[in-house]
């Protein structure tokens, strides 16, 4: 059984010209925009076109950490976002 490894392990996974998290955002936004349609769908696509350059100005992994901070995601073996002190 063959397994594919990327040429450079420090580079993120890319689908087309998007990173993996950006690609998920683009596909889900376009999917919702097609379902909703009309002016709201175009506003969603416009917001996406403004959001992606802003997201690219942030460090890699910013979106999952933002979701963690809002309490939408939890990381294994890490304290919650509201915990102010952590003792190992």
C-alpha positions, 0 to 999 in steps of 0.5 A: 500500500502506497502513501503519499507524503507532501514534498515539504512537510511544513507547507499546508495542504492546498486545494486549487489555490486555497488552503484547506480551511479556506477551501472549506469556507469557500465551498460552504459559502457558495453552497449556502449562497446558491440555496438562499439565492437572490441578493442575500446570496450575492452578499454572502459571496461578497463577504467571502471575497472580503474575508479571504484576504483578511484571513490570509493576513493572519497566521496559519491556524487562525480560524480554528483558534478563533472557533476555540476562543468562541467555544465552538471547538475544543482541542484535546488536552487543552484547557477551555477558552474561559480558563485563566490559569493553567497548571501542568 
